[in-house]
């Protein structure tokens, strides 16, 4: 049995390579495994412009539901792109919804999990675009208008990407340091650069899960410890990572002296439910 954590897959129709990467990853998972998606499984574009029925027919989302119905544990922490898809994730995908911050104990390791967009580094204009009103309006916007708007937003994000990532990472490091008494690992999404920074006695290990736009990356925790894997695009599977960063001698986990809420991962993910054929 293994526990997997991934984030920022950003599934959308016009990027089928993301769907292919995610399906390759899901094919390796066993029914006894658990998977936590730490936000932005679906991109804003697809979430706003597809009905629940059409979303359920998307290949990798169907594969994810099949993993769940076969006995796998699935939990989703909504991000800034898919916050309004929570009913779909719960009712159609059969996922357990998580609300940040999430504190888990996994194979004896204390883990603090957040998506990362609420830690204080995002621009105000981006926060405004996360409202339900904007989500609904974008879904109703005719494609000839929606696609140029999407291209403008993508261009704006890419133009200041490096500075934006560095600003977020500085906030993430400060946040991780503040969790030193309650966590051995601090796991965050949102930033698409995969990062693994070794912990110390005064600073827990920080893992930024990274995006799936150009590669795959995920955290695996089992009885041997925690390993962060980054896989370049291609036929590699979950067992064929090219960059492995195993747990760097983390201290033994202890719940004493902490006021954090800690939950065994199996309890957080809940019992298996079969909802693949939900007709909505």
N, C-alpha and C positions, 0 to 999 in steps of 0.2 A: 504494500500500500504506500502511495506517495501523495503528497499534497503540492499542488501547483498554483502559482500566482502569475497572472498576466494582466496587462493593461493596454489601453489605447490601440486596439486593433483597428478601429475606425472603418468598419465595413461600409462599402458603398458600391453601387452598380458600376460606376465608371472606373473602378480600380479592382478588377477581378483577381489581380495577383494577391491582394490581401486575403480574399476568400480562400484562395488556393493554399496560402501559407497556413492559415488557421485550420483548415481541414486536414492538412498533413500533420499538424500538431495533435489534433483531436484523435486521429487514427491510432496514435501511440498509447493513449490513455486506457487504463484498465477500468472495469466496472467498480473495482474497489478503491479507485483513486478519488480525490476531491479536487475541485477546481474553483478558484476564486478569481473573478474578473474585477479588477480594481478601477473600473470606470471606462467609459467611452468604447464599449464593445461595438456599438453602431455609431457612425458619423451623424452629425446633425442633419446633413442633407437627406440621408436615407430615412432617418427616424421621422423627420417632418413630412416627407413626401410619399411614404408608403403606408398602406393600411396594415393592420395587424395580420390579416390573412396573407398579404403579399410578403410581409416580413417573415412569416412562418415558413414560406416556401423558399426562402433564400438558402442556398446549399449549405453553408457552414452553420447557419442558425438551426437548420434541420438536423445537421450532424450533432450539434451541441444538445439539442433536445433528445436525440437518440442516446447520447451518452448518459443523460439524466434518467431516461426511461429504463436503461439497462442496469441501473443501480448506482451510477456515479453520483457524487454529491456536487451540487452546483450552487454557488452563491455569487451574487453580483452587487457590487458597491457602485451605484450610479455616479457618473462623472458629469462634467459640464455639457457634453454633447448629447448624452442620452438620459438626462434626468427625467424627462417627461415620458420615457418608455418604461417606467417602473411597472405599470399594470400589465404590459405585454410580457415583460420578463417573468413576472410572478405567475400570471394566469395561463399564459400560453407556453412559455418555456419551462415552467415548473421550478424556477429558481427561487432561492431564499434571498430576500433583499436585505442588504446590510446598510447601516447608517453610520457615517464617520463621526468621531474616530472609532475604529474597531480594534479591540484588544483581544488577541488570541494566544493560546498556548498550544504550540504545535511541536510534537516530539520533544517536549521539555524546553523549547525556546519560547521566550516571551516576544510577541510580535505586535507592533503598533502599525496599523494600516490606515492610510487616507488616500484619497485621489490626488489631492494637492492643490486644487484650484481655489480652495477657501483659506489658504494659509497666509494670504496677504500680498502676493506678488503680482496678481493679474491686473490688467488695465481696467479702468472704470467702464470704457466703452464695451469691453468684452463681457463684463458683468451684466450690462444692460441687454445684451443679445441673448442671455440665458433665461430671459423671462418666458412665461408660457404664452404671452401675447405675441412675442416675436416668433416663437416656435410655430404657433398656429398660422400667423400671417405668412411666414415663409413657405409653409406647406400649401397655401392657397395661391401663391404667386405663380402666374403662368411661366412655363419653362423658358421662353425667350427672354424673360426678365430675371428669372432665378439664376440661370447659369452665368450670365455676366456678373451678377452680384457675388456669386460663389467664387468666380475667378478673381474679382477684386479683393475679396477677403483673404483668399489664399495668397495672393501677391503681397498683401499687407503683412500677413503673418511671416512669410518667408523673408521679406526685406529686413526685418529686425530680429530674425530668429536667434542668432548667436547671443546678442545682448539680452533678449528675453529669457533665454535658457539660463544664462549666467545669473540674472536677477533672481529667477526662481530657485536655482541651486543654492544661492547664498541664503535664501529664506529657509530652504529645506535643511541645510546644515544646522542653522540655528534651532530649528524645530527639533531635529534629531537630538541635539545636545540637551534640549529641555526634557527629553524622554529618557534620559540616562538612568533614572531610578526605577523605571517601569517597563523597559523594553531592552531586549538583546538585539533585535533587528527593528529598524524603522523602514517600512516599505511604502513607497509613494509612486504615483503615476503622473499623468498630465504632461510632464516634460517628455519629449520623444527621444531624447538622448539617453541611452542606457548607461547607468552609473552604478558602481559598486565600490564604496569606500570603507576600508577596514575600520572596525571599531577599536576602542581602547577602554581603559578603566573609567574614563570620564566622558566617553562618547560611544553610543551604540553603533553598530554597523548600519550604514545607510545604503539602501538599494533603491534606485529609481528604475522602474521596470522597463521603461522605454517604449517607443511606438513600433508598430508593425508596418510602417509605410514602405520600408526598403529591406527589412529583415525580420526575423523572429527573435523574441527574447522573453525569458520567463524565469521565475524562481521555483526551484524544486526543493522540498524539504522531506526527508525520510529519516529512517533510524540512523543513517550515517551522518546526517547533518544537513546544512543548507547550502545549495549550490545554485549560483546564478549563471544562466547560459544565454549566450548571444549567438545566433545562427544566421550566417549570411544567406541571401536568397539562393534557392536551388533545391535539390532533392533531399537535403539533410532532414533527419527526423529528430524527435526529442532525445534520442539516445546518441546523437551524432553531432553534438555541439562542438564548435571550433574554439570557443572561448569559455572555459569553465573557471569560476572563481568560488572555490569551496569555502566553507565557514572558517574564518581565521582564528581558531582557538577561542571561541566565545566562552565567557564564564558560565558556570552551571546556573540554570534558571532557578529562580526562587520567587514565590509570590509574597514572601514576607516583607513587611514594611512598604507596601504599595497600596494606593487607593484606586488603582486602575481596575476597570471591569475586565475580567479575563474569562474566556469561553473556550472550551475544547472545540477544535475545528469541526468535528462531526456534528456537534450540537448547533453550531452556527449555520452549517449547510443544510441541516434537517434531513428527514428521511426521504428516500426516493419517491417521486411522484411521476406518473405517466400522463403527460398532457400534450404529446406530440400532435394528436389528431384533433385538437381543439378547433372547432369549425369557424371561429370568428374571423 
